[in-house]
Amino acid sequence: MASSSNSPCAACKFLRRKCQPECVFAPYFPPDQPQKFSNVHKVFGASNVTKLLNELHPSQREDAVNSLAYEADMRLRDPVYGCVGVISLLQHQLRQLQMDLSCAKSELSKYQNLGITGHAGLIAAAAAAATATATTHHHHHHPQNLGINLIGAGGGGGRDHHYHHQFFPKGSATGDEEL
């Protein structure tokens, strides 16, 4: 039993077996984290995890368990896509932010080419452009996008407002509930 107390590790407790001193699970599934092992067991099975851990060098086991726990958690939240759904969401957000940055740089370049210098002149010109854009397009803008919308001439550079949540919107791991 590798845990600091006399209680069995979360894995042995879940499997209703005695936790031995050489238990492969004990260092990675402490008694105070029963859900971590439960999720890993539901997705991968205790036998497969045991085999995997025994095949790895002890220095690699902690990273492997953390990866298994994360994948299991994501797979239970989103049985179809698991981690791939989160990766796709993050890639989409990255592409959107790259487009926003490109639009902002283009807009900044326009103001620089007009000879507007200094922060006050640039901010005033950007605010004027944003006001003109807002009055002609009548788009609803979220407050957290204000910085992007002040500079972008197209109301946020085509920003998809479905992805304004951070990583895990309520109800799913991918944010697809709003699409």
NUKOL-118355 format. One line per 10 residues: number of its first residue (from 1); their letters; for each residue x, y, z of C-alpha. Coordinates in steps of 0.2 Angstrom, whole numbers, m for minus. Layout:
NUKOL-118355
NUM) a) X:Y:Z | ...
end
This chain:
NUKOL-118355
1) masssnspca) 0:0:0 | 9:16:m6 | m4:28:0 | 1:39:15 | m13:33:26 | m19:15:30 | m34:16:18 | m32:7:1 | m29:17:m14 | m45:22:m25
11) ackflrrkcq) m42:8:m37 | m41:m6:m24 | m56:1:m15 | m66:2:m31 | m61:m16:m35 | m64:m22:m18 | m47:m30:m15 | m33:m28:m3 | m21:m15:m7 | m4:m23:m7
21) pecvfapyfp) 13:m13:m4 | 18:m15:m22 | 1:m10:m29 | 4:m2:m46 | m11:9:m44 | m8:16:m27 | 4:30:m32 | m7:37:m45 | m25:34:m38 | m25:40:m20
31) pdqpqkfsnv) m40:36:m9 | m46:54:m9 | m49:53:m28 | m61:39:m31 | m69:47:m47 | m52:47:m56 | m50:28:m55 | m69:25:m58 | m68:35:m75 | m52:26:m80
41) hkvfgasnvt) m59:9:m76 | m76:13:m85 | m67:18:m101 | m51:7:m101 | m54:m7:m89 | m43:m11:m74 | m34:m25:m82 | m29:m15:m97 | m22:m1:m86 | m13:m13:m76
51) kllnelhpsq) m4:m20:m91 | 0:m3:m98 | 7:3:m82 | 18:m13:m79 | 25:m11:m97 | 30:7:m94 | 46:13:m85 | 41:20:m68 | 46:38:m73 | 33:37:m87
61) redavnslay) 18:31:m77 | 12:47:m69 | 11:55:m86 | 2:40:m93 | m11:40:m79 | m14:58:m81 | m17:56:m99 | m28:41:m96 | m38:50:m83 | m40:65:m95
71) eadmrlrdpv) m45:55:m110 | m57:45:m99 | m65:61:m92 | m67:68:m110 | m74:51:m117 | m87:51:m103 | m92:69:m106 | m92:67:m125 | m93:48:m130 | m91:51:m149
81) ygcvgvisll) m76:63:m149 | m68:63:m132 | m52:73:m133 | m53:75:m151 | m68:87:m149 | m58:98:m137 | m44:98:m149 | m55:103:m164 | m63:117:m153 | m46:124:m148
91) qhqlrqlqmd) m40:123:m167 | m55:132:m172 | m52:145:m159 | m34:147:m164 | m39:149:m182 | m52:162:m177 | m40:172:m167 | m27:171:m181 | m40:179:m193 | m44:192:m180
101) lscakselsk) m26:196:m177 | m23:197:m196 | m38:209:m198 | m32:220:m183 | m14:221:m191 | m22:226:m208 | m33:239:m199 | m18:246:m190 | m8:246:m206 | m22:257:m214
111) yqnlgitgha) m21:269:m200 | m2:270:m200 | m2:273:m219 | m14:287:m216 | m1:295:m205 | m10:294:m189 | 3:293:m175 | 2:291:m156 | m10:281:m146 | m23:294:m144
121) gliaaaaaaa) m25:297:m162 | m25:279:m166 | m38:275:m153 | m49:289:m158 | m48:284:m176 | m52:266:m171 | m66:271:m160 | m73:281:m175 | m72:267:m187 | m80:255:m174
131) tatatthhhh) m94:267:m171 | m97:269:m190 | m96:250:m192 | m108:247:m177 | m121:259:m184 | m121:252:m201 | m121:233:m197 | m132:233:m181 | m123:217:m175 | m124:211:m157
141) hhpqnlginl) m107:211:m149 | m102:202:m133 | m93:213:m121 | m78:202:m120 | m75:205:m139 | m75:224:m137 | m56:225:m140 | m57:215:m156 | m72:224:m162 | m64:241:m159
151) igagggggrd) m51:238:m172 | m59:226:m184 | m69:234:m198 | m80:219:m201 | m88:218:m183 | m74:206:m176 | m66:199:m192 | m80:186:m194 | m78:180:m176 | m89:165:m172
161) hhyhhqffpk) m98:170:m156 | m103:151:m153 | m85:149:m146 | m84:162:m133 | m84:149:m119 | m68:143:m111 | m65:125:m116 | m80:116:m108 | m97:125:m110 | m111:118:m100
171) gsatgdeel) m117:102:m107 | m103:97:m118 | m84:96:m120 | m85:104:m138 | m97:118:m137 | m108:110:m151 | m124:113:m141 | m125:131:m148 | m122:126:m167
end
